[in-house]
Amino acid sequence: MYDYLIVGSGLFGATFAYLANQHGKRCLVIDKRNKLGGNIFTKFLHGICVHQYGAHIFHTSDVEVWNFVNKFAKFDNFINSPLAIYEGQVFNLPFNLNTFNRLWGTVTPQQAKEKIAQQLASVSQENPVNLEQQAIKLVGEEIYEKLIKGYTQKQWGRPCDKLPSFIIKRLPLRWTYDNNYFSDTYQGIPSNGYTQMIENMLKGIEVRLNVDYFDFIKLNKNISKKTVYTGMIDQFFDYRFGELEYRSLRFDEQTFDTDNYQGNAVVNYTSIDVPYTRTIEHRHFSKESCSDKKKTIVTFEYPQNFNRLHNDPYYPICDDANNGLLAKYQALQKAHPNIIFGGRLGEYKYYDMDKVIKQSILAWNQEKMLLQD
């Protein structure tokens, strides 16, 4: 008998397992993959730390969360400064004075503001009804056409005028020449990769890989007092009301005989005619020299429709229809007080890494209060 069966070794599960273990609780962590860490799994090839499931740059302004992750890893300072390529032109992201200078030749904040104001003056949508109208209302037509439209259509698999406006609630415009994508206080990447960080969190805790929860629990119904479930909430309830929608990704990892393929860690491709959304050159995540200076590894990301039989879910599509379906599944949770649902899949919510950790800490704190009662 375990105190907690933890389904999934990603950040939510690993954080909860660590905290419970620190308080003397016996935990068993299972994962259907043959590796730890969920989507933040990292591996080393040619001395390069490769983010197998897409770029993961840790950023937060939460001191508690920052201090927590630093217990398990030394973080290299890394400032995420992605680029966007549109029809051979290179633009800085986020939208800042470098971007505006490339677009219009403006130099000062005032010049850029005036240029955007001119474009917004012709925008007539008072109440945008779709993403296209919302984006144009926020930043004008030129930025939308070159840097938002194609990328967004590829990401979500449908035209922007068929996407809900709330997907883009705001598009920050920065009136400085600062290319730092995140505005958080702390930012970095674990020196030895995320997988080692997860391993350190799970030291002394029993872990079993290649274990499917649904097969496992049929044979071990009473194995734990409680379960922390980080899989898909609709799958837990056997898709009783239908399937929640996700977008998936295909990662094409390639090795090139060069020490520098694209000159930057992250490059977005915003033209609709380029099938991938971005390329990740992993060696640029670390300033440390790689053991093989004649090799570099680049991952090409291709958005895809999600099919539970063929690929993995990455991005929940939180439109009205899916949120309505989610509410039905969440209502069923009341009949399962010994199941703690967490993480992107368990809560059907897009979380950054720091928010996943924070939610797991809050979940454990709630558990502690129940235990004290």
Stockholm file with secondary structure:
# STOCKHOLM 1.0

chainA/1-373         MYDYLIVGSGLFGATFAYLANQHGKRCLVIDKRNKLGGNIFTKFLHGICVHQYGAHIFHTSDVEVWNFVNKFAKFDNFINSPLAIYEGQVFNLPFNLNTFNRLWGTVTPQQAKEKIAQQLASVSQENPVNLEQQAIKLVGEEIYEKLIKGYTQKQWGRPCDKLPSFIIKRLPLRWTYDNNYFSDTYQGIPSNGYTQMIENMLKGIEVRLNVDYFDFIKLNKNISKKTVYTGMIDQFFDYRFGELEYRSLRFDEQTFDTDNYQGNAVVNYTSIDVPYTRTIEHRHFSKESCSDKKKTIVTFEYPQNFNRLHNDPYYPICDDANNGLLAKYQALQKAHPNIIFGGRLGEYKYYDMDKVIKQSILAWNQEKMLLQD
#=GR chainA/1-373 SS CEEEEEECCSHHHHHHHHHHHHTTCCEEEEESSSSSSGGGCEEEETTEEEETTSCCCEEESCHHHHHHHTTTCCEEECCCCCEEEETTEEEESSSCHHHHHHHHCCCSHHHHHHHHHHHHHTCCCSSCCSHHHHHHHHHCHHHIIIIIHHHHHHHHTSCGGGSCGGGCSCCCCCCSSCCCSCCCSEEEEETTHHHHHHHHHTTTSEEEESCCHHHHHHHCTTSEEEEEECSCHHHHTTTTTCCCCEEEEEEEEEEESSSCSSSSSEEEECCTTSSCSEEEEGGGGCCSCCSCTTCEEEEEEEEEECCTTTSCCCEECCSHHHHHHHHHHHHHGGGCTTEEECHHHHHTCCCCHHHHHHHHHHHHHHHHHHHHC
#=GC SS_cons         CEEEEEECCSHHHHHHHHHHHHTTCCEEEEESSSSSSGGGCEEEETTEEEETTSCCCEEESCHHHHHHHTTTCCEEECCCCCEEEETTEEEESSSCHHHHHHHHCCCSHHHHHHHHHHHHHTCCCSSCCSHHHHHHHHHCHHHIIIIIHHHHHHHHTSCGGGSCGGGCSCCCCCCSSCCCSCCCSEEEEETTHHHHHHHHHTTTSEEEESCCHHHHHHHCTTSEEEEEECSCHHHHTTTTTCCCCEEEEEEEEEEESSSCSSSSSEEEECCTTSSCSEEEEGGGGCCSCCSCTTCEEEEEEEEEECCTTTSCCCEECCSHHHHHHHHHHHHHGGGCTTEEECHHHHHTCCCCHHHHHHHHHHHHHHHHHHHHC
//
